[in-house]
Amino acid sequence: EDGTNWGGHHFEIYGDGELIATYDLKVADLPANVDLQIENITKLEVVFSGQIDNGVMNFANVIIK
């Protein structure tokens, strides 16, 4: 599977239950930095929707400071 028939992906990031960012991704998109202010947030949640292959979306080199 080369991914050429995948649809778009959408994900939302919530901090303590409040929406703080949304992103729409397409197969041809290049990697991008996501820089969020999460100071004083105790619960970080990422919610995915769209045509995700086998229910998996991979993140590389995630750093949370």
PyMOL Python script that loads the backbone (N, CA, C, O; Angstrom):
from pymol import cmd

cmd.read_pdbstr("""\
ATOM      1  N   GLU A   1       0.850  -1.186   0.000  1.00  0.00           N
ATOM      2  CA  GLU A   1       0.000   0.000   0.000  1.00  0.00           C
ATOM      3  C   GLU A   1       0.887   1.237   0.000  1.00  0.00           C
ATOM      4  O   GLU A   1       1.678   1.431   0.923  1.00  0.00           O
ATOM      5  N   ASP A   2       0.766   2.070  -1.018  1.00  0.00           N
ATOM      6  CA  ASP A   2       1.599   3.270  -1.105  1.00  0.00           C
ATOM      7  C   ASP A   2       0.914   4.522  -0.577  1.00  0.00           C
ATOM      8  O   ASP A   2       1.520   5.593  -0.575  1.00  0.00           O
ATOM      9  N   GLY A   3      -0.322   4.416  -0.131  1.00  0.00           N
ATOM     10  CA  GLY A   3      -1.020   5.542   0.465  1.00  0.00           C
ATOM     11  C   GLY A   3      -1.666   6.488  -0.518  1.00  0.00           C
ATOM     12  O   GLY A   3      -2.257   7.486  -0.105  1.00  0.00           O
ATOM     13  N   THR A   4      -1.573   6.205  -1.819  1.00  0.00           N
ATOM     14  CA  THR A   4      -2.110   7.144  -2.802  1.00  0.00           C
ATOM     15  C   THR A   4      -3.627   7.201  -2.794  1.00  0.00           C
ATOM     16  O   THR A   4      -4.202   8.160  -3.310  1.00  0.00           O
ATOM     17  N   ASN A   5      -4.292   6.204  -2.226  1.00  0.00           N
ATOM     18  CA  ASN A   5      -5.755   6.241  -2.188  1.00  0.00           C
ATOM     19  C   ASN A   5      -6.293   6.683  -0.828  1.00  0.00           C
ATOM     20  O   ASN A   5      -7.499   6.607  -0.594  1.00  0.00           O
ATOM     21  N   TRP A   6      -5.433   7.136   0.060  1.00  0.00           N
ATOM     22  CA  TRP A   6      -5.879   7.609   1.363  1.00  0.00           C
ATOM     23  C   TRP A   6      -6.561   8.957   1.216  1.00  0.00           C
ATOM     24  O   TRP A   6      -6.200   9.756   0.352  1.00  0.00           O
ATOM     25  N   GLY A   7      -7.526   9.199   2.047  1.00  0.00           N
ATOM     26  CA  GLY A   7      -8.174  10.507   2.071  1.00  0.00           C
ATOM     27  C   GLY A   7      -7.449  11.422   3.040  1.00  0.00           C
ATOM     28  O   GLY A   7      -6.331  11.138   3.467  1.00  0.00           O
ATOM     29  N   GLY A   8      -8.097  12.515   3.376  1.00  0.00           N
ATOM     30  CA  GLY A   8      -7.494  13.453   4.304  1.00  0.00           C
ATOM     31  C   GLY A   8      -7.644  13.011   5.747  1.00  0.00           C
ATOM     32  O   GLY A   8      -8.472  12.161   6.074  1.00  0.00           O
ATOM     33  N   HIS A   9      -6.840  13.597   6.589  1.00  0.00           N
ATOM     34  CA  HIS A   9      -6.886  13.355   8.025  1.00  0.00           C
ATOM     35  C   HIS A   9      -7.144  14.691   8.713  1.00  0.00           C
ATOM     36  O   HIS A   9      -6.666  15.735   8.269  1.00  0.00           O
ATOM     37  N   HIS A  10      -7.889  14.643   9.778  1.00  0.00           N
ATOM     38  CA  HIS A  10      -8.155  15.840  10.571  1.00  0.00           C
ATOM     39  C   HIS A  10      -7.856  15.484  12.017  1.00  0.00           C
ATOM     40  O   HIS A  10      -8.266  14.427  12.497  1.00  0.00           O
ATOM     41  N   PHE A  11      -7.148  16.356  12.709  1.00  0.00           N
ATOM     42  CA  PHE A  11      -7.002  16.111  14.136  1.00  0.00           C
ATOM     43  C   PHE A  11      -7.142  17.397  14.920  1.00  0.00           C
ATOM     44  O   PHE A  11      -6.820  18.491  14.457  1.00  0.00           O
ATOM     45  N   GLU A  12      -7.636  17.212  16.124  1.00  0.00           N
ATOM     46  CA  GLU A  12      -7.882  18.312  17.048  1.00  0.00           C
ATOM     47  C   GLU A  12      -7.106  18.046  18.323  1.00  0.00           C
ATOM     48  O   GLU A  12      -6.992  16.904  18.769  1.00  0.00           O
ATOM     49  N   ILE A  13      -6.577  19.101  18.901  1.00  0.00           N
ATOM     50  CA  ILE A  13      -5.836  18.982  20.149  1.00  0.00           C
ATOM     51  C   ILE A  13      -6.588  19.759  21.220  1.00  0.00           C
ATOM     52  O   ILE A  13      -6.923  20.931  21.047  1.00  0.00           O
ATOM     53  N   TYR A  14      -6.844  19.078  22.325  1.00  0.00           N
ATOM     54  CA  TYR A  14      -7.565  19.660  23.454  1.00  0.00           C
ATOM     55  C   TYR A  14      -6.635  19.735  24.657  1.00  0.00           C
ATOM     56  O   TYR A  14      -5.851  18.819  24.906  1.00  0.00           O
ATOM     57  N   GLY A  15      -6.730  20.813  25.384  1.00  0.00           N
ATOM     58  CA  GLY A  15      -6.022  20.966  26.649  1.00  0.00           C
ATOM     59  C   GLY A  15      -7.037  21.148  27.752  1.00  0.00           C
ATOM     60  O   GLY A  15      -7.784  22.125  27.759  1.00  0.00           O
ATOM     61  N   ASP A  16      -7.070  20.215  28.685  1.00  0.00           N
ATOM     62  CA  ASP A  16      -8.054  20.240  29.777  1.00  0.00           C
ATOM     63  C   ASP A  16      -9.478  20.382  29.250  1.00  0.00           C
ATOM     64  O   ASP A  16     -10.288  21.113  29.820  1.00  0.00           O
ATOM     65  N   GLY A  17      -9.780  19.675  28.152  1.00  0.00           N
ATOM     66  CA  GLY A  17     -11.121  19.651  27.588  1.00  0.00           C
ATOM     67  C   GLY A  17     -11.459  20.818  26.672  1.00  0.00           C
ATOM     68  O   GLY A  17     -12.561  20.869  26.126  1.00  0.00           O
ATOM     69  N   GLU A  18     -10.533  21.756  26.494  1.00  0.00           N
ATOM     70  CA  GLU A  18     -10.780  22.937  25.659  1.00  0.00           C
ATOM     71  C   GLU A  18      -9.976  22.823  24.358  1.00  0.00           C
ATOM     72  O   GLU A  18      -8.779  22.538  24.387  1.00  0.00           O
ATOM     73  N   LEU A  19     -10.636  23.046  23.228  1.00  0.00           N
ATOM     74  CA  LEU A  19      -9.973  22.961  21.931  1.00  0.00           C
ATOM     75  C   LEU A  19      -8.904  24.040  21.826  1.00  0.00           C
ATOM     76  O   LEU A  19      -9.192  25.225  21.997  1.00  0.00           O
ATOM     77  N   ILE A  20      -7.648  23.623  21.539  1.00  0.00           N
ATOM     78  CA  ILE A  20      -6.567  24.606  21.417  1.00  0.00           C
ATOM     79  C   ILE A  20      -5.956  24.640  20.022  1.00  0.00           C
ATOM     80  O   ILE A  20      -5.248  25.592  19.694  1.00  0.00           O
ATOM     81  N   ALA A  21      -6.211  23.615  19.180  1.00  0.00           N
ATOM     82  CA  ALA A  21      -5.671  23.630  17.814  1.00  0.00           C
ATOM     83  C   ALA A  21      -6.366  22.583  16.957  1.00  0.00           C
ATOM     84  O   ALA A  21      -6.820  21.555  17.459  1.00  0.00           O
ATOM     85  N   THR A  22      -6.446  22.856  15.652  1.00  0.00           N
ATOM     86  CA  THR A  22      -6.947  21.873  14.691  1.00  0.00           C
ATOM     87  C   THR A  22      -6.020  21.859  13.484  1.00  0.00           C
ATOM     88  O   THR A  22      -5.423  22.876  13.131  1.00  0.00           O
ATOM     89  N   TYR A  23      -5.908  20.696  12.859  1.00  0.00           N
ATOM     90  CA  TYR A  23      -5.043  20.533  11.693  1.00  0.00           C
ATOM     91  C   TYR A  23      -5.714  19.609  10.694  1.00  0.00           C
ATOM     92  O   TYR A  23      -6.342  18.620  11.071  1.00  0.00           O
ATOM     93  N   ASP A  24      -5.576  19.940   9.413  1.00  0.00           N
ATOM     94  CA  ASP A  24      -6.027  19.082   8.323  1.00  0.00           C
ATOM     95  C   ASP A  24      -4.801  18.665   7.529  1.00  0.00           C
ATOM     96  O   ASP A  24      -3.998  19.505   7.123  1.00  0.00           O
ATOM     97  N   LEU A  25      -4.664  17.366   7.309  1.00  0.00           N
ATOM     98  CA  LEU A  25      -3.499  16.827   6.614  1.00  0.00           C
ATOM     99  C   LEU A  25      -3.922  16.063   5.376  1.00  0.00           C
ATOM    100  O   LEU A  25      -4.964  15.408   5.357  1.00  0.00           O
ATOM    101  N   LYS A  26      -3.101  16.156   4.342  1.00  0.00           N
ATOM    102  CA  LYS A  26      -3.313  15.386   3.120  1.00  0.00           C
ATOM    103  C   LYS A  26      -2.100  14.497   2.893  1.00  0.00           C
ATOM    104  O   LYS A  26      -1.033  14.748   3.454  1.00  0.00           O
ATOM    105  N   VAL A  27      -2.252  13.469   2.078  1.00  0.00           N
ATOM    106  CA  VAL A  27      -1.181  12.505   1.841  1.00  0.00           C
ATOM    107  C   VAL A  27       0.107  13.190   1.396  1.00  0.00           C
ATOM    108  O   VAL A  27       1.183  12.821   1.869  1.00  0.00           O
ATOM    109  N   ALA A  28       0.033  14.155   0.519  1.00  0.00           N
ATOM    110  CA  ALA A  28       1.227  14.783  -0.044  1.00  0.00           C
ATOM    111  C   ALA A  28       1.847  15.850   0.859  1.00  0.00           C
ATOM    112  O   ALA A  28       2.896  16.397   0.520  1.00  0.00           O
ATOM    113  N   ASP A  29       1.230  16.156   1.994  1.00  0.00           N
ATOM    114  CA  ASP A  29       1.769  17.189   2.879  1.00  0.00           C
ATOM    115  C   ASP A  29       3.118  16.768   3.453  1.00  0.00           C
ATOM    116  O   ASP A  29       3.328  15.605   3.796  1.00  0.00           O
ATOM    117  N   LEU A  30       4.018  17.727   3.550  1.00  0.00           N
ATOM    118  CA  LEU A  30       5.316  17.490   4.172  1.00  0.00           C
ATOM    119  C   LEU A  30       5.176  17.576   5.691  1.00  0.00           C
ATOM    120  O   LEU A  30       4.215  18.162   6.190  1.00  0.00           O
ATOM    121  N   PRO A  31       6.123  17.000   6.428  1.00  0.00           N
ATOM    122  CA  PRO A  31       6.079  17.119   7.889  1.00  0.00           C
ATOM    123  C   PRO A  31       6.067  18.593   8.304  1.00  0.00           C
ATOM    124  O   PRO A  31       6.654  19.444   7.635  1.00  0.00           O
ATOM    125  N   ALA A  32       5.402  18.871   9.394  1.00  0.00           N
ATOM    126  CA  ALA A  32       5.310  20.247   9.878  1.00  0.00           C
ATOM    127  C   ALA A  32       5.468  20.277  11.391  1.00  0.00           C
ATOM    128  O   ALA A  32       5.092  19.336  12.090  1.00  0.00           O
ATOM    129  N   ASN A  33       6.024  21.362  11.876  1.00  0.00           N
ATOM    130  CA  ASN A  33       6.126  21.551  13.319  1.00  0.00           C
ATOM    131  C   ASN A  33       4.779  21.986  13.876  1.00  0.00           C
ATOM    132  O   ASN A  33       4.054  22.760  13.252  1.00  0.00           O
ATOM    133  N   VAL A  34       4.461  21.484  15.045  1.00  0.00           N
ATOM    134  CA  VAL A  34       3.268  21.905  15.775  1.00  0.00           C
ATOM    135  C   VAL A  34       3.774  22.481  17.089  1.00  0.00           C
ATOM    136  O   VAL A  34       4.312  21.754  17.924  1.00  0.00           O
ATOM    137  N   ASP A  35       3.606  23.767  17.269  1.00  0.00           N
ATOM    138  CA  ASP A  35       4.100  24.445  18.463  1.00  0.00           C
ATOM    139  C   ASP A  35       2.906  24.981  19.238  1.00  0.00           C
ATOM    140  O   ASP A  35       2.228  25.903  18.785  1.00  0.00           O
ATOM    141  N   LEU A  36       2.652  24.407  20.398  1.00  0.00           N
ATOM    142  CA  LEU A  36       1.488  24.781  21.206  1.00  0.00           C
ATOM    143  C   LEU A  36       1.924  25.275  22.572  1.00  0.00           C
ATOM    144  O   LEU A  36       2.917  24.805  23.127  1.00  0.00           O
ATOM    145  N   GLN A  37       1.183  26.216  23.103  1.00  0.00           N
ATOM    146  CA  GLN A  37       1.399  26.665  24.474  1.00  0.00           C
ATOM    147  C   GLN A  37       0.562  25.767  25.388  1.00  0.00           C
ATOM    148  O   GLN A  37      -0.663  25.879  25.422  1.00  0.00           O
ATOM    149  N   ILE A  38       1.224  24.887  26.122  1.00  0.00           N
ATOM    150  CA  ILE A  38       0.494  23.952  26.983  1.00  0.00           C
ATOM    151  C   ILE A  38       0.864  24.123  28.457  1.00  0.00           C
ATOM    152  O   ILE A  38       0.626  23.239  29.279  1.00  0.00           O
ATOM    153  N   GLU A  39       1.442  25.262  28.765  1.00  0.00           N
ATOM    154  CA  GLU A  39       1.783  25.548  30.156  1.00  0.00           C
ATOM    155  C   GLU A  39       0.513  25.541  31.006  1.00  0.00           C
ATOM    156  O   GLU A  39      -0.505  26.115  30.617  1.00  0.00           O
ATOM    157  N   ASN A  40       0.579  24.903  32.141  1.00  0.00           N
ATOM    158  CA  ASN A  40      -0.532  24.786  33.104  1.00  0.00           C
ATOM    159  C   ASN A  40      -1.660  23.870  32.635  1.00  0.00           C
ATOM    160  O   ASN A  40      -2.703  23.812  33.287  1.00  0.00           O
ATOM    161  N   ILE A  41      -1.484  23.159  31.530  1.00  0.00           N
ATOM    162  CA  ILE A  41      -2.476  22.174  31.088  1.00  0.00           C
ATOM    163  C   ILE A  41      -2.112  20.835  31.713  1.00  0.00           C
ATOM    164  O   ILE A  41      -0.962  20.403  31.631  1.00  0.00           O
ATOM    165  N   THR A  42      -3.083  20.175  32.337  1.00  0.00           N
ATOM    166  CA  THR A  42      -2.806  18.899  32.991  1.00  0.00           C
ATOM    167  C   THR A  42      -3.203  17.697  32.144  1.00  0.00           C
ATOM    168  O   THR A  42      -2.670  16.606  32.342  1.00  0.00           O
ATOM    169  N   LYS A  43      -4.136  17.878  31.196  1.00  0.00           N
ATOM    170  CA  LYS A  43      -4.559  16.767  30.340  1.00  0.00           C
ATOM    171  C   LYS A  43      -4.522  17.223  28.880  1.00  0.00           C
ATOM    172  O   LYS A  43      -5.222  18.161  28.497  1.00  0.00           O
ATOM    173  N   LEU A  44      -3.702  16.554  28.074  1.00  0.00           N
ATOM    174  CA  LEU A  44      -3.583  16.847  26.651  1.00  0.00           C
ATOM    175  C   LEU A  44      -4.201  15.692  25.878  1.00  0.00           C
ATOM    176  O   LEU A  44      -3.837  14.536  26.090  1.00  0.00           O
ATOM    177  N   GLU A  45      -5.136  16.000  24.981  1.00  0.00           N
ATOM    178  CA  GLU A  45      -5.858  14.968  24.235  1.00  0.00           C
ATOM    179  C   GLU A  45      -5.789  15.289  22.746  1.00  0.00           C
ATOM    180  O   GLU A  45      -6.013  16.430  22.342  1.00  0.00           O
ATOM    181  N   VAL A  46      -5.475  14.269  21.922  1.00  0.00           N
ATOM    182  CA  VAL A  46      -5.441  14.412  20.469  1.00  0.00           C
ATOM    183  C   VAL A  46      -6.525  13.514  19.893  1.00  0.00           C
ATOM    184  O   VAL A  46      -6.537  12.311  20.151  1.00  0.00           O
ATOM    185  N   VAL A  47      -7.448  14.097  19.107  1.00  0.00           N
ATOM    186  CA  VAL A  47      -8.584  13.373  18.540  1.00  0.00           C
ATOM    187  C   VAL A  47      -8.443  13.377  17.021  1.00  0.00           C
ATOM    188  O   VAL A  47      -8.293  14.433  16.406  1.00  0.00           O
ATOM    189  N   PHE A  48      -8.493  12.175  16.416  1.00  0.00           N
ATOM    190  CA  PHE A  48      -8.322  12.022  14.976  1.00  0.00           C
ATOM    191  C   PHE A  48      -9.639  11.682  14.305  1.00  0.00           C
ATOM    192  O   PHE A  48     -10.498  11.026  14.894  1.00  0.00           O
ATOM    193  N   SER A  49      -9.791  12.135  13.060  1.00  0.00           N
ATOM    194  CA  SER A  49     -10.917  11.720  12.234  1.00  0.00           C
ATOM    195  C   SER A  49     -10.465  11.734  10.779  1.00  0.00           C
ATOM    196  O   SER A  49      -9.423  12.301  10.448  1.00  0.00           O
ATOM    197  N   GLY A  50     -11.244  11.116   9.926  1.00  0.00           N
ATOM    198  CA  GLY A  50     -10.889  11.031   8.512  1.00  0.00           C
ATOM    199  C   GLY A  50     -10.521   9.612   8.144  1.00  0.00           C
ATOM    200  O   GLY A  50     -10.775   8.675   8.902  1.00  0.00           O
ATOM    201  N   GLN A  51      -9.926   9.458   6.987  1.00  0.00           N
ATOM    202  CA  GLN A  51      -9.570   8.129   6.487  1.00  0.00           C
ATOM    203  C   GLN A  51      -8.178   7.744   6.961  1.00  0.00           C
ATOM    204  O   GLN A  51      -7.204   7.832   6.214  1.00  0.00           O
ATOM    205  N   ILE A  52      -8.103   7.325   8.191  1.00  0.00           N
ATOM    206  CA  ILE A  52      -6.828   6.946   8.790  1.00  0.00           C
ATOM    207  C   ILE A  52      -6.603   5.463   8.558  1.00  0.00           C
ATOM    208  O   ILE A  52      -7.474   4.649   8.867  1.00  0.00           O
ATOM    209  N   ASP A  53      -5.448   5.100   8.018  1.00  0.00           N
ATOM    210  CA  ASP A  53      -5.133   3.713   7.714  1.00  0.00           C
ATOM    211  C   ASP A  53      -5.056   2.887   8.989  1.00  0.00           C
ATOM    212  O   ASP A  53      -4.214   3.146   9.849  1.00  0.00           O
ATOM    213  N   ASN A  54      -5.924   1.902   9.114  1.00  0.00           N
ATOM    214  CA  ASN A  54      -5.944   0.997  10.267  1.00  0.00           C
ATOM    215  C   ASN A  54      -6.067   1.731  11.602  1.00  0.00           C
ATOM    216  O   ASN A  54      -5.660   1.201  12.635  1.00  0.00           O
ATOM    217  N   GLY A  55      -6.617   2.930  11.593  1.00  0.00           N
ATOM    218  CA  GLY A  55      -6.797   3.667  12.838  1.00  0.00           C
ATOM    219  C   GLY A  55      -5.515   4.181  13.451  1.00  0.00           C
ATOM    220  O   GLY A  55      -5.476   4.469  14.648  1.00  0.00           O
ATOM    221  N   VAL A  56      -4.448   4.304  12.647  1.00  0.00           N
ATOM    222  CA  VAL A  56      -3.144   4.708  13.169  1.00  0.00           C
ATOM    223  C   VAL A  56      -2.661   5.978  12.477  1.00  0.00           C
ATOM    224  O   VAL A  56      -2.732   6.091  11.253  1.00  0.00           O
ATOM    225  N   MET A  57      -2.177   6.920  13.256  1.00  0.00           N
ATOM    226  CA  MET A  57      -1.483   8.083  12.709  1.00  0.00           C
ATOM    227  C   MET A  57      -0.170   8.178  13.463  1.00  0.00           C
ATOM    228  O   MET A  57      -0.160   8.152  14.694  1.00  0.00           O
ATOM    229  N   ASN A  58       0.928   8.288  12.747  1.00  0.00           N
ATOM    230  CA  ASN A  58       2.248   8.299  13.364  1.00  0.00           C
ATOM    231  C   ASN A  58       2.777   9.715  13.527  1.00  0.00           C
ATOM    232  O   ASN A  58       2.619  10.561  12.646  1.00  0.00           O
ATOM    233  N   PHE A  59       3.401   9.953  14.659  1.00  0.00           N
ATOM    234  CA  PHE A  59       4.095  11.206  14.913  1.00  0.00           C
ATOM    235  C   PHE A  59       5.563  10.867  15.123  1.00  0.00           C
ATOM    236  O   PHE A  59       5.887   9.884  15.789  1.00  0.00           O
ATOM    237  N   ALA A  60       6.449  11.676  14.556  1.00  0.00           N
ATOM    238  CA  ALA A  60       7.883  11.429  14.710  1.00  0.00           C
ATOM    239  C   ALA A  60       8.508  12.554  15.525  1.00  0.00           C
ATOM    240  O   ALA A  60       8.117  13.716  15.412  1.00  0.00           O
ATOM    241  N   ASN A  61       9.471  12.194  16.334  1.00  0.00           N
ATOM    242  CA  ASN A  61      10.257  13.172  17.085  1.00  0.00           C
ATOM    243  C   ASN A  61       9.401  14.105  17.938  1.00  0.00           C
ATOM    244  O   ASN A  61       9.634  15.314  17.954  1.00  0.00           O
ATOM    245  N   VAL A  62       8.426  13.564  18.636  1.00  0.00           N
ATOM    246  CA  VAL A  62       7.572  14.377  19.503  1.00  0.00           C
ATOM    247  C   VAL A  62       8.364  14.795  20.740  1.00  0.00           C
ATOM    248  O   VAL A  62       8.968  13.967  21.421  1.00  0.00           O
ATOM    249  N   ILE A  63       8.347  16.090  21.010  1.00  0.00           N
ATOM    250  CA  ILE A  63       9.012  16.632  22.197  1.00  0.00           C
ATOM    251  C   ILE A  63       7.996  17.478  22.949  1.00  0.00           C
ATOM    252  O   ILE A  63       7.424  18.412  22.387  1.00  0.00           O
ATOM    253  N   ILE A  64       7.773  17.159  24.206  1.00  0.00           N
ATOM    254  CA  ILE A  64       6.891  17.962  25.053  1.00  0.00           C
ATOM    255  C   ILE A  64       7.744  18.532  26.171  1.00  0.00           C
ATOM    256  O   ILE A  64       8.333  17.789  26.956  1.00  0.00           O
ATOM    257  N   LYS A  65       7.806  19.846  26.238  1.00  0.00           N
ATOM    258  CA  LYS A  65       8.636  20.514  27.254  1.00  0.00           C
ATOM    259  C   LYS A  65       7.762  21.173  28.287  1.00  0.00           C
ATOM    260  O   LYS A  65       8.271  21.787  29.225  1.00  0.00           O
TER     261      LYS A  65
END
""", "prot")
cmd.dss("prot")
cmd.show_as("cartoon", "prot")
cmd.util.cbc("prot")
cmd.orient("prot")
